Amino acid sequence: MNSNVVGLDLAKNIFHLFSLDADGKPIKKKLKRPALLAYIANLPVSLIGMEACGGSHYWAREFKKLGHEVVLLNARYVKAFVIGNKNDFNDAEGIFTAAQQPNKRVVSVKNLEQQDMQMVHRLRQSTVKERTAMVNQIRGFLSEWGIVLDQGVNKVRKQLPDILEDAENGLSVISRGLFAKQYEKLKELDKTITDYDTQIGQLCQQNTLSKRFLSVPGIGPLTATMVASDIGDGKGYAKGRDYAASLGIVPKQHSSGDKQVLLGISKRGNGYLRTLLIHGARAVLKNCQDKTDSLSRWLQGLIERRGFNKAAVALANKNARILWAMASQNKDYETATAEAA
């Protein structure tokens, strides 16, 4: 490890830095945004620790260009090392301490391509949430007129035009016009989501890693691009189980002494990616009953012993390990599967 260590608390405009000089005395600096890069450029080659937060990947790339070693730390992990009251210099000192631990929880620095893929996913995700909220609002308003629609976007999309055309359902002129505007907005949101799906499909084909991920059962363009943007080269994790644990699809423990207690999955880390992996696993499970390949036979036995939902999580866990092996060791699906078994 680099002997010169710097803890940097990031912000939008004012940054706080903590380090030690040769005599072990604390060095505390408060730097404005325009001065930060110049100050870091004049430091000897250092290990710079930062919390993974907004802007951290940009600064990590810039500091690496200057020859420094950079570690991005999980914010929850850093919290345990902050001593005293909450302030920016104490946060920087906590980061300084956490960056030197042998078992530190790090986040891989993302390149621009990875950030592009994540941005498309986040925009799509927010649009889907907006559409869901609007559909629920439409159903709620219609219930005030005694019109009850079934749950689901497809149900509303299909039934709302008929309701607007029905002159005998008791809707007022104003409400009918407002519902018509909502229906037009729903179609616009559908188109926006479709455009994002198309863009994600194109990004998946352009990225070598995500394109290879498509060979894994239960992995489509959405999951492939999201994993590629999240895992990078996979070097941030020592083994496949560590990557699965970072996504919260391993059992949570509450053990003491010789008594080992395993609970449900921990649900830590990236919930969106965990959801994609589990939904993909569900799709595989729904179509495995009449198949005779080794994966399908394993899943059939697992469903019989543990039930459908636990089998879906087990396959999601297995796929996470396989994807890590494919990324970190440049292996194809068949080789990675044999090692994950």
Protein Blocks (a to p, Z undefined) as FASTA:
>chain_A
ZZbdcdddddfklccdddddfkopacdddddfklmmmmmmmpccddddddddehklmmmm
mmmmnopacddddfklmmmmpgcjddfklmmmmmmmmmmpmkbccdddddfklmmmmmmm
mmmmmmmmmmmmmmmmmmmmmmmnopacdedjklmmmmmmmmmmmmknopafklmmmmmm
mmmmmmmmmmmmmmmmmmmmmmmmmpmklmmmmmpghiafklmmmmmmmnmnopmpfbfk
lmmmmnopaccdddehjbccddddekgajfklmmmmmmmmmmmmmmmmmpcbfklmmmmm
mmmmnojklmmmmmmmmmmmmmmmmmmnopafklmmmmmZZ
